[in-house]
Amino acid sequence: MYANVSSPMWQSVRKQFARQVVRPDVVRKMIECGLRVGENEKIYVGDIEVDYSAVANAVDVDRRVVKQTVQQIHGDPYLYSIFSRTMPMGASLVNLVSLLGYSAVVIESDPRSPGVMAAVAEILSRHGMVVRQAIADDPEMVPDAKMTMVVEGQLSGQAIAELNELKMVKSLKILK
């Protein structure tokens, strides 16, 4: 279900939903989209209510499964303390880079290795690149977690070469 479940939240999710087959998929989708659970057992993105059916369609389950999942989260003090505060991260600029004149640097590395983002940002900074957005996948949710940095303008060949030279980088992809 999840890559390397080690955080207290994922341990709690695994324990709480151990006997259910699809409810963990609902939980995962809720986290991906930043959906929160209200006191009234409704689902929200920000302050906008999201119908159970919309979440059910996204996960390909019956709406009752979504409702039961929300009720189960609401009944667990630890999970409710998390899901009552979840918020969406905001709009990703990755699919807009060509329209905005930006570039995106997609880096695959060991997501548990410290300093990856700092090393990449340092190289980009030395080359005068302004980072507009940085997104790192949660390795406990995404098996092939990647880090993406959206930068103003185009990367020079030298900047790309230096990024490729980082020992922690397994692969590098530039989107224009």
N, C-alpha and C positions, 0 to 999 in steps of 0.2 A: 504494500500500500504506500508507504513512505520510504524514502531513501534510507537515511541513517537516523532513526528516531531516537534522539537523545535529550532534547529539551524537555523541561517539565510539562509544557503545554502539550507536546505531541505524545508524551507518555500518558498523560491524562486522557487525551483523545483516544488513544489506542485502548486504554483500560475501559473507558466509558462505553465505547462502541465495539468492543471485542466480539460480541455475539451478532452484530448486524453486518450485513454484507455491503449494502449501498449507502448507509448513513455516513460512513467516513468520506465517501465521495461528495456528499452534500456539504460536509464540513470543509473539505478542501476547496470546493468552489466558493464557499462563503469567504474563506480567507483570501483566495485569489482576487475576488472582487471587492474586498473590504466591506462586506456586509455585516451589519451588527444586529443583535437581537434586542428588541425593546422590552420594557416591563410588561407590555401587553402581549408578549409572545408573537409579535409581528417582526418582519425583517425590514431593515432600512439600509439604504445607501445614502450616507449623509442624513438629511432629514426627509428624504423621499421614501415612502413605503414601497416595498417590492412585493408583488404578489407571489404566493407560494408556487403558483403554476409557472411563473417565469423562471424561477430557480429550478423547478422540476424539469422543465423543458431543456434547460442548459445542461443538466446532469443526466437526462434521459431516465427519469424515475417518475413515479406517481406523485402528485402534489401532497398526498397524505404522508408520504415518506418524509418530505421536507417539513411538514407541520410537526410530525413526531420527533424529528431531529431537533427542531427549534425547542420543542417542549422539553426534550431531554437535556439540551444545553441549559435552558432556563432553570431546570431542577438541580443542576450541579453547580454549587457555589463557585468553585474555581473556574470552570469553563464559562459560566455566566459573567464572572468578573472580567474575563478576556473579551468575550463576544459582545458584551454590552458597551465596550469601548472601541471596538474595531472601526477603522475609518478607511476610505479609499485613499490610495496614494496620490491620485491625480492622473492627469492625462500623460501618456507616454508620447514623446516626440520622435521615437524611432522610425515610425512609418511616414513621418513628415520631413525627414532630413533633406530629401532632394528638393522639396518645395520651399524649404526655408533657407537653403544654401548651407546647410550644416553637413556634418559627417557623423557617423556612429561607429564607435570602436567596440566590437563584440569580442570579449576575451574569455576563453575557456582556461581555467586553472583549477587547482585544488581550492574549493570554496572555503575550506577550513584553514587555509594557510593565511597567516596574518600579513598585512602589508601590501596585498595585491593592489587594492584601490589606491593606496598612497604612492606606490611605485609608478603606476600608470599616470596618475595625476601629476606627479613630479616631472615626468618626461613631457607630458603635454604642456605643462606650465613653462618649462624651459624653451619650448618651441613656440611660445606665444599663443597657445590655444586656450580659449576660454571654454570651460566645461559648463554646459547649460543644464545637463541632467545626468545623474548617475543612478543606475538601477542594478541591483544585485539580486539574483534569484536566491530563494531560501533553499539550501541544499537538502533540507528535510522534506521539502515539498516537490522539488524538481530534480529528477535523477541526474540530468546533465546540466547542473546549474552553471549559469554564465553571468558575467558582469558586462554591462553595456554603459558606455559613456557617450553622450551626445555632445559634440563640440561645434563651436562656430567655425565656419570655413572648411577648408580641405587640409588634410594632413600632408606634410611633406614626406618625401621618400626617406629622409633621414629619421624623422620621428617614427615612421613605421618600422624602420630597421631597428631602432633602439627598443621599441616595444617588443619586437620579435626576439631580441637578445635577452630579455628578462627570463631568468631560469624558471620562474614560477609559471610562465605562460606556456600552455600546451598548444593552443591554437589562437589565431588572431584573424578576425574578419573585419573588413572596412566596408561600411555601407555609405553610399553617396546619394 
